[in-house]
Amino acid sequence: MEQDDHSPVLALIREDRLPGQPVADTHLLTGRAREGLAEVTTLVVSDAGDQIAGVVQCAVRTSDEAA
């Protein structure tokens, strides 16, 4: 994921936010939210016009190897 993708990716995540979930910010993609995680992979899907259509982020929690 490129730096230019951060803003539209965060906007997409915010649109899907459920009540009680924290608001997504740049730390979700780059900062403390990744502490204790390994193999962080972000997949950004774009449409034919190169507009972001979806995003998923997966990781392994190092404390217990949970994925």
N, C-alpha and C positions, 0 to 999 in steps of 0.2 A: 504494500500500500504506500502510495506516494504522499508527501506532505499536503499536496493540493487536494487529496481525497478526504482529509480529516473533517473539514467542515460539512460536506454533504453526507458523509458517513454518520457523523454525530447527529445531524438533522434526521436522518432515517431512523436511527436508534431511538431518538427522543419521541418520534411519532408512534413507536411501538411500546413506549413505556407504560407499565402498569402502575396503578395507584400504590404508593408505598415504596416503589423502587427509587433509588437515588437518580438524580438528573445526570445524564451522560455529559462528561466534559473531556477535555483533551487528555487528562490524566488516565482516563479509561483506556486510551489507545497507546499512551507512551509512558505513563508514570507509575505511581505506587500501586495501581491496580494490578500491575504485572509482577510485583514482588512475590517471591515464593513459587513462581510459575516457570516452567521450562517448555521448550518446543512451542512457543506461542506462534500461531499461524493465523493470519487474517486473510480471508478471501473476499474480494469485492467483485460483485457481478455488475456488469454494465450492459445497457441495451445497445442497439445498432447505432444510436446517436451519441454513444459514449456517455450517457447519463447513468448515474449509479442507480441500480435497480434492487440491490440487496447486498447484505454483508453478514458474515459469520466469523466469529473469532473463537478458536479452540486452543486449549493449552493442557499441559499436565501439571498438576499440583505436586511439587517436589516432596512435600511432607509425607504423602502417603501414595504417590504415584497415581492418584485419581485423574481420570481424563474427562 
